[in-house]
Amino acid sequence: MTDTELEAFEAMLLHHQELQDQVTSRVDALHVAVTTSGRYELATAQLLTYLAEEVLPHAMAEEHSIYEAAGALPNLGEIVAEMTAEHQKLTAEVEALGRSSDSEHAFLLAESIRTLFARHVGKENELLLPALQADATVSLTQLLAEMHRLSDVARPTTTSTADNPHTDTEADLLALLLESADLLAKDNRGEDACRLVTRAWVTLRRSRPELASKVTAQLHRLIRSVESVPIKLAPRSPSSNTDDHDILDVRPLAPARRHESIFSTFEGLPPSSSFVLVNDHDPKPLRYQFEAEYHGTFTWDYLEAGPRVWRVRIGRSAGTTL
């Protein structure tokens, strides 16, 4: 391991410790406020601000960087799914804390958040990060840089309205839509759920990329609810040079940059041409996005279907414009 990779690993551990310490100090301050004066509002607001501005954006950034990388490694898919669910639980508890109307309830929620977050960080430090550190195909330096970038994107911005100076209507509506998609998936309608969130992704992709990234993360989770069908491999034509040239291997890229690199490559294709995408997992979520964004203008042919390498020939249909 290079010095920069070791430094990235240690930086991730230090950041986790800082987040945990900051949450703990604010929960302790809330406890002091409740037990001494009963005035819990200010301490609760300070805890909520830190959770909303630092902890939750960090969680979102993790899902699109280290979680995607870890999920592609053997035997880590289940733990990644479990930890993603813990992010959802953490978000729900933060929202409940924001609605709390008495000091005792606020403190109980704050303690629950502290306990959940400490346990969660411990699993990341002991299970995910060492596995990523040990895998020669993973760049912790790239993942760390991507986490910082995504954290900055995910930090809340305020959109003023007359009723609430901090309302973000699009984010609120998206939360409802994603909740609806989860209900569809639980009702054995995973295909409908995937297509629903993909339509939201098309709407938000360029105007609200930070929200679109949340939709992409949800799409990856919803894919698991879609019934698998056998993949038919396309024959490799000896007369075609696209199997040997025009290859886009996204495996070295940070996970969160892969999709945009693929879209950019496709949008630069002239009609009747193609490229071969090389990935470390089935790009099925990407297929939904192509169907929504480029319907009728692309071709999609599997050339290799795992288990470690996936190759898909993606083409631009003849006579089409984007």
KOLLUMDREN-265351 format. One record per residue (C-alpha): x, y, z; residue number from 1. Coordinates in Angstrom, 1 decimal, decimal comma, m for minus. Example, Ala and Ser with C-alpha at 12.3 -4.5 7.8 and 13.67 -1.06 7.14 Angstrom:
% residues 2
12,3 / m4,5 / 7,8 / 1
13,7 / m1,1 / 7,1 / 2
***
This chain:
% residues 322
0,0 / 0,0 / 0,0 / 1
1,3 / 3,4 / m0,9 / 2
1,7 / 6,2 / 1,6 / 3
m1,2 / 8,2 / 0,1 / 4
m3,5 / 5,2 / 0,3 / 5
m2,6 / 4,7 / 4,0 / 6
m3,1 / 8,4 / 4,6 / 7
m6,6 / 8,2 / 3,0 / 8
m7,5 / 5,2 / 5,2 / 9
m6,4 / 7,1 / 8,3 / 10
m8,2 / 10,2 / 7,2 / 11
m11,4 / 8,3 / 6,9 / 12
m11,0 / 6,9 / 10,4 / 13
m10,2 / 10,3 / 11,8 / 14
m13,2 / 11,9 / 10,2 / 15
m15,5 / 9,2 / 11,6 / 16
m14,1 / 9,9 / 15,0 / 17
m14,6 / 13,6 / 14,6 / 18
m18,2 / 13,1 / 13,6 / 19
m18,9 / 10,7 / 16,5 / 20
m17,2 / 13,1 / 19,0 / 21
m19,3 / 16,1 / 17,7 / 22
m22,5 / 14,1 / 17,9 / 23
m21,7 / 12,9 / 21,4 / 24
m20,8 / 16,4 / 22,7 / 25
m24,1 / 17,8 / 21,4 / 26
m26,1 / 15,0 / 22,9 / 27
m24,3 / 15,6 / 26,2 / 28
m25,1 / 19,3 / 26,0 / 29
m28,8 / 18,4 / 25,4 / 30
m28,7 / 16,2 / 28,5 / 31
m27,3 / 19,0 / 30,6 / 32
m29,9 / 21,4 / 29,3 / 33
m32,8 / 19,0 / 30,0 / 34
m31,6 / 18,1 / 33,5 / 35
m30,6 / 21,6 / 34,7 / 36
m33,1 / 24,0 / 33,2 / 37
m35,5 / 22,0 / 31,2 / 38
m34,9 / 24,3 / 28,3 / 39
m34,0 / 21,9 / 25,6 / 40
m34,8 / 23,9 / 22,4 / 41
m31,5 / 25,5 / 21,7 / 42
m29,4 / 22,3 / 22,4 / 43
m31,8 / 20,3 / 20,2 / 44
m31,5 / 22,8 / 17,4 / 45
m27,7 / 22,7 / 17,6 / 46
m27,7 / 18,9 / 17,4 / 47
m30,1 / 18,9 / 14,5 / 48
m28,0 / 21,5 / 12,6 / 49
m24,9 / 19,4 / 12,9 / 50
m26,8 / 16,2 / 11,9 / 51
m28,3 / 17,9 / 8,9 / 52
m25,3 / 19,8 / 7,7 / 53
m22,5 / 17,2 / 8,4 / 54
m23,7 / 13,7 / 9,3 / 55
m26,5 / 13,1 / 6,8 / 56
m24,5 / 14,6 / 3,8 / 57
m21,6 / 12,4 / 4,9 / 58
m24,0 / 9,3 / 4,9 / 59
m25,2 / 10,1 / 1,4 / 60
m21,7 / 10,6 / 0,1 / 61
m20,7 / 7,2 / 1,6 / 62
m23,5 / 5,4 / m0,3 / 63
m22,1 / 6,7 / m3,6 / 64
m18,5 / 6,1 / m2,9 / 65
m17,3 / 3,5 / m0,3 / 66
m20,6 / 1,6 / m0,2 / 67
m20,7 / 1,2 / m4,0 / 68
m17,1 / 0,1 / m4,0 / 69
m17,6 / m2,3 / m1,1 / 70
m20,8 / m3,7 / m2,6 / 71
m18,8 / m4,9 / m5,6 / 72
m16,4 / m6,9 / m3,4 / 73
m17,1 / m10,6 / m2,5 / 74
m19,3 / m11,2 / 0,6 / 75
m19,9 / m7,6 / 1,4 / 76
m23,3 / m7,0 / m0,4 / 77
m25,3 / m8,0 / 2,7 / 78
m23,4 / m5,8 / 5,1 / 79
m23,6 / m2,8 / 2,7 / 80
m27,4 / m3,3 / 2,4 / 81
m27,7 / m3,4 / 6,2 / 82
m25,6 / m0,3 / 6,6 / 83
m27,6 / 1,5 / 3,9 / 84
m30,8 / 0,6 / 5,9 / 85
m29,1 / 2,1 / 9,0 / 86
m28,7 / 5,4 / 7,1 / 87
m32,4 / 5,4 / 6,4 / 88
m33,2 / 4,7 / 10,1 / 89
m30,8 / 7,5 / 11,1 / 90
m32,5 / 9,9 / 8,7 / 91
m35,9 / 8,9 / 10,1 / 92
m34,8 / 9,5 / 13,7 / 93
m33,3 / 12,9 / 12,8 / 94
m36,7 / 13,9 / 11,3 / 95
m38,5 / 12,6 / 14,4 / 96
m36,1 / 14,7 / 16,6 / 97
m37,0 / 17,7 / 14,5 / 98
m40,7 / 17,1 / 15,3 / 99
m40,2 / 16,5 / 19,0 / 100
m42,3 / 18,7 / 21,2 / 101
m41,0 / 17,9 / 24,7 / 102
m37,7 / 17,6 / 26,4 / 103
m37,9 / 13,9 / 27,5 / 104
m38,8 / 12,7 / 24,0 / 105
m36,1 / 14,9 / 22,4 / 106
m33,4 / 13,4 / 24,7 / 107
m34,5 / 9,8 / 24,2 / 108
m34,3 / 10,3 / 20,4 / 109
m30,9 / 12,0 / 20,7 / 110
m29,6 / 9,1 / 22,8 / 111
m30,9 / 6,7 / 20,2 / 112
m29,2 / 8,6 / 17,4 / 113
m25,9 / 8,7 / 19,3 / 114
m26,1 / 4,9 / 19,9 / 115
m27,1 / 4,1 / 16,3 / 116
m24,4 / 6,3 / 14,9 / 117
m21,6 / 4,9 / 17,1 / 118
m22,5 / 1,3 / 16,3 / 119
m22,7 / 2,2 / 12,6 / 120
m19,4 / 3,9 / 12,5 / 121
m17,8 / 1,0 / 14,3 / 122
m18,9 / m1,4 / 11,6 / 123
m17,6 / 0,9 / 8,9 / 124
m14,2 / 1,1 / 10,6 / 125
m14,0 / m2,6 / 11,3 / 126
m15,7 / m4,2 / 8,3 / 127
m15,9 / m2,0 / 5,2 / 128
m12,7 / 0,1 / 5,3 / 129
m10,3 / m2,7 / 6,0 / 130
m11,8 / m4,7 / 3,2 / 131
m11,4 / m1,8 / 0,8 / 132
m7,9 / m1,2 / 2,0 / 133
m6,9 / m4,8 / 1,3 / 134
m8,3 / m4,9 / m2,2 / 135
m5,7 / m3,9 / m4,8 / 136
m8,4 / m2,7 / m7,3 / 137
m9,7 / m0,1 / m4,9 / 138
m8,3 / 3,4 / m4,6 / 139
m9,0 / 4,8 / m1,2 / 140
m7,5 / 8,1 / m2,3 / 141
m10,1 / 8,4 / m5,1 / 142
m12,9 / 7,3 / m2,8 / 143
m12,0 / 9,9 / m0,2 / 144
m11,9 / 12,7 / m2,7 / 145
m15,3 / 11,6 / m4,1 / 146
m16,7 / 11,5 / m0,6 / 147
m15,6 / 15,1 / 0,0 / 148
m17,1 / 16,3 / m3,3 / 149
m20,4 / 14,5 / m2,7 / 150
m20,6 / 15,7 / 0,9 / 151
m20,3 / 19,3 / m0,3 / 152
m23,0 / 18,7 / m2,9 / 153
m25,4 / 17,1 / m0,4 / 154
m25,2 / 19,8 / 2,2 / 155
m28,6 / 21,5 / 2,4 / 156
m29,3 / 24,7 / 0,6 / 157
m32,2 / 26,9 / 1,5 / 158
m35,0 / 27,9 / m0,8 / 159
m37,2 / 30,6 / 0,7 / 160
m40,9 / 30,7 / 0,6 / 161
m43,4 / 32,9 / 2,4 / 162
m44,4 / 30,2 / 4,8 / 163
m41,0 / 28,6 / 5,5 / 164
m37,7 / 30,2 / 4,7 / 165
m36,0 / 26,8 / 4,6 / 166
m38,4 / 24,8 / 2,5 / 167
m37,1 / 22,8 / m0,4 / 168
m40,2 / 21,7 / m2,2 / 169
m38,5 / 19,5 / m4,8 / 170
m36,6 / 17,6 / m2,1 / 171
m39,8 / 17,1 / m0,1 / 172
m41,6 / 15,8 / m3,2 / 173
m38,8 / 13,5 / m4,0 / 174
m38,8 / 12,0 / m0,5 / 175
m42,5 / 11,2 / m1,0 / 176
m41,9 / 9,7 / m4,4 / 177
m39,0 / 7,5 / m3,1 / 178
m41,2 / 6,3 / m0,2 / 179
m43,9 / 5,4 / m2,8 / 180
m41,4 / 3,5 / m4,8 / 181
m40,4 / 1,5 / m1,7 / 182
m44,1 / 0,6 / m1,2 / 183
m44,4 / m0,6 / m4,8 / 184
m41,3 / m2,8 / m4,4 / 185
m42,7 / m4,3 / m1,2 / 186
m45,9 / m5,0 / m3,1 / 187
m43,9 / m7,1 / m5,6 / 188
m44,0 / m4,3 / m8,2 / 189
m40,2 / m3,7 / m8,4 / 190
m40,3 / m3,0 / m12,1 / 191
m42,8 / m0,3 / m11,7 / 192
m40,8 / 1,2 / m8,8 / 193
m37,6 / 1,3 / m10,8 / 194
m39,3 / 3,0 / m13,8 / 195
m41,0 / 5,5 / m11,4 / 196
m37,8 / 6,7 / m9,8 / 197
m35,9 / 6,7 / m13,1 / 198
m38,5 / 9,2 / m14,5 / 199
m37,7 / 11,4 / m11,4 / 200
m34,0 / 11,0 / m12,2 / 201
m34,5 / 12,3 / m15,7 / 202
m36,3 / 15,4 / m14,4 / 203
m33,6 / 16,1 / m11,8 / 204
m30,4 / 15,0 / m13,5 / 205
m29,3 / 18,4 / m14,8 / 206
m31,3 / 20,9 / m12,6 / 207
m30,7 / 19,2 / m9,2 / 208
m27,8 / 16,8 / m9,5 / 209
m27,6 / 16,4 / m5,7 / 210
m31,2 / 15,1 / m5,7 / 211
m30,6 / 13,0 / m8,8 / 212
m27,8 / 11,2 / m7,0 / 213
m30,2 / 10,1 / m4,3 / 214
m32,5 / 8,7 / m6,9 / 215
m29,6 / 6,7 / m8,4 / 216
m28,8 / 5,3 / m5,0 / 217
m32,5 / 4,3 / m4,6 / 218
m32,5 / 2,7 / m8,0 / 219
m29,6 / 0,5 / m7,1 / 220
m31,5 / m0,7 / m4,1 / 221
m34,8 / m1,2 / m5,9 / 222
m33,1 / m3,3 / m8,6 / 223
m32,9 / m6,1 / m6,0 / 224
m36,7 / m6,3 / m6,0 / 225
m36,9 / m6,9 / m9,8 / 226
m37,2 / m10,5 / m10,8 / 227
m34,0 / m11,7 / m12,5 / 228
m34,2 / m13,0 / m16,0 / 229
m31,5 / m14,9 / m17,8 / 230
m29,1 / m12,7 / m19,8 / 231
m28,7 / m13,5 / m23,4 / 232
m25,2 / m12,7 / m24,7 / 233
m24,9 / m11,1 / m28,1 / 234
m22,6 / m12,8 / m30,6 / 235
m19,3 / m11,1 / m31,2 / 236
m19,0 / m10,3 / m34,8 / 237
m15,5 / m10,8 / m36,2 / 238
m16,1 / m7,9 / m38,6 / 239
m16,8 / m5,4 / m35,8 / 240
m14,0 / m3,5 / m34,2 / 241
m16,0 / m2,3 / m31,3 / 242
m15,1 / m5,3 / m29,2 / 243
m11,4 / m4,4 / m29,4 / 244
m11,6 / m0,6 / m29,7 / 245
m13,8 / 2,2 / m28,3 / 246
m13,8 / 0,6 / m24,9 / 247
m14,8 / 2,5 / m21,8 / 248
m13,6 / 0,7 / m18,7 / 249
m15,1 / 2,4 / m15,7 / 250
m13,7 / 0,1 / m13,1 / 251
m10,8 / 2,5 / m12,2 / 252
m13,2 / 5,4 / m11,7 / 253
m14,8 / 6,4 / m8,4 / 254
m18,2 / 4,8 / m8,4 / 255
m20,1 / 8,1 / m8,3 / 256
m18,4 / 9,2 / m11,5 / 257
m19,1 / 6,2 / m13,6 / 258
m22,6 / 6,9 / m14,8 / 259
m21,8 / 10,5 / m15,9 / 260
m18,7 / 9,2 / m17,8 / 261
m20,9 / 6,7 / m19,6 / 262
m23,6 / 9,2 / m20,5 / 263
m20,9 / 11,6 / m21,8 / 264
m19,4 / 8,9 / m24,0 / 265
m22,8 / 7,9 / m25,4 / 266
m23,8 / 11,5 / m26,1 / 267
m20,6 / 12,0 / m28,1 / 268
m21,2 / 9,0 / m30,3 / 269
m22,2 / 9,6 / m34,0 / 270
m25,2 / 7,6 / m35,2 / 271
m24,6 / 4,0 / m36,1 / 272
m21,6 / 3,7 / m33,8 / 273
m21,0 / 2,1 / m30,4 / 274
m18,6 / 1,6 / m27,5 / 275
m18,1 / m1,3 / m25,1 / 276
m18,7 / m0,6 / m21,5 / 277
m16,6 / m2,7 / m19,0 / 278
m17,8 / m2,8 / m15,4 / 279
m17,4 / m4,8 / m12,3 / 280
m21,1 / m5,5 / m11,8 / 281
m24,3 / m5,8 / m13,9 / 282
m25,1 / m2,2 / m15,1 / 283
m28,8 / m2,9 / m14,9 / 284
m29,7 / 0,4 / m13,1 / 285
m27,9 / 2,2 / m15,9 / 286
m30,2 / 0,4 / m18,5 / 287
m33,2 / 1,9 / m16,8 / 288
m31,7 / 5,3 / m17,0 / 289
m30,8 / 4,9 / m20,7 / 290
m34,4 / 3,8 / m21,4 / 291
m35,8 / 6,9 / m19,7 / 292
m33,3 / 9,4 / m21,1 / 293
m32,5 / 8,0 / m24,5 / 294
m35,6 / 6,0 / m25,4 / 295
m35,5 / 4,7 / m29,0 / 296
m32,0 / 6,1 / m29,7 / 297
m29,7 / 3,4 / m28,2 / 298
m28,9 / m0,3 / m28,4 / 299
m27,8 / m2,5 / m25,5 / 300
m26,1 / m5,9 / m26,0 / 301
m24,4 / m7,9 / m23,3 / 302
m21,1 / m9,4 / m24,4 / 303
m20,0 / m10,8 / m21,0 / 304
m22,1 / m11,2 / m17,9 / 305
m19,9 / m11,6 / m14,9 / 306
m19,3 / m12,8 / m12,3 / 307
m16,4 / m10,4 / m12,0 / 308
m16,4 / m8,6 / m15,3 / 309
m19,4 / m7,3 / m17,3 / 310
m19,1 / m6,1 / m20,9 / 311
m22,0 / m4,3 / m22,6 / 312
m21,9 / m2,9 / m26,2 / 313
m23,9 / 0,4 / m26,1 / 314
m24,7 / 1,9 / m29,5 / 315
m26,3 / 4,9 / m31,0 / 316
m29,1 / 4,0 / m33,3 / 317
m28,9 / 5,1 / m37,0 / 318
m30,6 / 8,4 / m37,9 / 319
m31,1 / 9,5 / m34,3 / 320
m30,5 / 12,8 / m32,6 / 321
m30,2 / 13,5 / m28,9 / 322
***
